[in-house]
């Protein structure tokens, strides 16, 4: 345990967020196509770090 429960471990206001949005829903595409999914957006520590060419579909993106 790293005793960081106050800011990690769940998705809630005030906690750090590391997220990735992919071009495909990995639960709906064939397993052999997962390798072809592209990263379209990332957030690290609650800050938007990278927005790909699909930024128009992300509400509030810059």
N, C-alpha and C positions, 0 to 999 in steps of 0.2 A: 504494500500500500504506500502511496506517496502523499497521502493526507491532503489531496487537492479537491475534495468533494464539493467545496464551496463554489468552485469555478469550472469544474469538469465533470463528465460522467452522464450528463443528460442535456436535453435541449430545452433551455429556459432562458428568460430574459436575465441578463447580467452574467451569463456564462460564456466562456470562449467557444467559438464555432469554427471548426475546420470542416468544410463541405466541398463536394465536387458535384457538378451537374454533367451528365453524359448525354450524348446525342440520341441514345436509344434506351429504352426500358429493358434492363438486363433480365427481368423476370418474364418478358414477353417475346424475346427473340430467341432463335435457336442457339444452343450452347456454342456451336461452331462459329457463330457470328459475333460473339462477345468481344473477341480480339479486334474487331473492326469499329467498335464504339469509340467515339472521339470525346475528349474533354472539351466542354464548351464554356465552362465557368468554374472558378475556384474561389473559396473564401478561406482565409487562414487567420486565426485569432480574432474572428469577427469582422475582418476587413476584406473587402473584395480585392483579390490579387490578380486575377486574369479573367478577361471577358473575350471570348472568341468571336467568330463571325456571326454567331446566333444571338448577339446581345439584344437585338430588337425584340426578342420574345421574353426577355427577363424584365419584369416590372421594376421600375425604379433604377435600372442600370444606367450608367453614365456613358 
